[in-house]
Amino acid sequence: MKNIVIVESPAKSKTIEKYLAGDYKVVSSKGHIRDLATTGKYGLGVDLDNDFKPNYVIIKGKNKDVKELKKLVDAADHVYLATDPDREGEIISWHLKDELKIPENKYTRVTFREITKDVVLKSIQEEAKIDMDLVKGAETRRILDRIIGFRLSKLMQYKTGGKSAGRVQSVALKLIVDREREILAFVPKEYWTIEADFKEFTAELFKYKGEDVEINNEAEADEILNKLGKTFTIDNIEEKEKKKQAREVFKTSTLQQMASTKLNFAASKTMKIAQKLYEGVDLANETVGLITYMRTDSVRISDDFVKETKGFINGKYGKEYVGYVKAGKKNANMQDGHEGIRPTSINKTPESVKPYLTNDEYKLYKLIYTRALASIMADAKVKVTTVTLLNNDYLFKTTGSVLVFDGYLKVYQDYEDSEDKILPDFQKLGNSFEAKEINKYQHFTKPASRYTESSLIKELESLGIGRPSTYATIISTLKDHDYVKLEDKKFIPTEMGIETTDKLQEYFSDIINVKYTANMENDLDEIAEAKKDNIKVLHEFYDKFAPIMEDALKNMEKKAPTATGELCPECGGNLVIRKGKYGEFVACSNYPTCKYIKKEVKEKQEVNVVAKCPKCGKDIIERKTKRGKIFYGCSGYPKCDYASWYKPTGNICPTCGNLLVDKNGTEICENCNKEK
């Protein structure tokens, strides 16, 4: 075998192998093959006394994969390490080279910014080696997260019963807790507005004799109403033509935000679908990646794509719709390693690929495609009209607009948030107007809103906390560990989330805060850019962290377990609720002197039958794992092994005969993996 190309994903390997000639075999590492061991001091897998030297081991269950890769590598003439084009991908390539003992002269580091034939063939010819500065940046991040995560998590488990803590996760939780306390402490302030309702428009009071009007109570509102007549005269009409500019292409954070607000997708779901669109989709005559790499904080786009898209716009909409590239706001934390998220070809329209995508894949691709197309289209033009009306020295104002030229809104209107109010032609209506009604309205000031997934990601990014690849994981961890709950798509901290935050702030406020975490992100960036020494950064961190940890271990008050009101039958002590590996249990408060554990009396549970098994015809019933997670399995187990995490609907797939299941409100066949 001549050449081996190693990528991370099996799906990507299938796509790329179709592009390369017979001299190449494309295989997958299936993600990381190594991680830090859980041995050594504190189980960190890091030698704290030897400049934080990491001890890497093959991940459990990956030995067979590594052996197979080793055989292929040894037999090959050349190895192309083609893992993802980011720091995480760089360190995976380094792990592969190191573990598989690939000689320096036998490998090339390859990055595919998009999975299309032209880009793959061009990239495979480029000579590059592993960037060890990027590796150091990724390795330092992993060591920091391991030290903080392991030690703080064990501390929280012991002291509070919380499940975990982390360098970025705990700061994100603090933002949610702080916002909740701000809301609870908020004192609403009363204010009133006065509005005149005319036949074709409404106007609101805003000035009296040139001064801004502030109405604090109903009495003040009534006093003003008594001074107003029904007749209003035009004081001024101001018309301005303004341009509305399209937004730049998506980066990871803005894609997650928009998918959350417009498509109701969780950040984790957005990234999973985007990964599939990047790695490759089977179309009628080809397998191709539909979008560029989806983990990026850059909005730069290639000249080739701009040229192709301008030609597309000119041909489909006319030359007046051809615009310019939108650059977006510069961010100090931006890494410009690769492009923003865009379609690999503007000619692959959403409608042309829709038959080959699931419904959710189509929705996300259409969003990405439309945003990229709009970003190169001409500005929309709007005539904004502001009219002020006079009534006994009181000025009322109404504002509206008329779309003069739709520009990028030709394609992006469905995703715009603002709706323009259309006003009548005042030149034709005359100078005097009779109000139908003049009303007063009571209002109260409102506190800042609770965070949604979208607004939390936006806040984390603006504060310089976390990076594109981490936002979805942070949010999933907070939800999965019961630190937050969602109500009306907004985060509310649980009692455990608040208690964990308070305990961390009591001892670790110098480390678990926005400024320190953002500075640490900058340090990691500078390590990756060879501007800072990774060992020095680790020492500076640990010299600060270690004494605080020792103090917390000794002095942090441990949360007392909740008493059940029962007495221990063996020693007479109080029975309390404790937390273990598999959930809560009742035991004696005098442990370890008394080791009594109350045996759980299991009530006979009602069997919930959901469908008939397609394999054996018996009932499929609702079951629970040891950890309480619901799944659906055949009642004939172990003879029949049918099982699914998703609830069967009872309907049969017309293609393969498997049961269809309900996945997040969409009926799909898990075997075919397509909506029906």
Order of alpha helices (4+ residues) and beta strands (2+ residues): beta-alpha-beta-beta-beta-beta-beta-alpha-beta-alpha-beta-alpha-alpha-alpha-beta-beta-beta-alpha-beta-alpha-alpha-beta-beta-alpha-alpha-alpha-beta-beta-alpha-alpha-beta-beta-alpha-alpha-beta-beta-alpha-alpha-alpha-beta-beta-beta-beta-beta-beta-beta-beta-beta-beta-beta
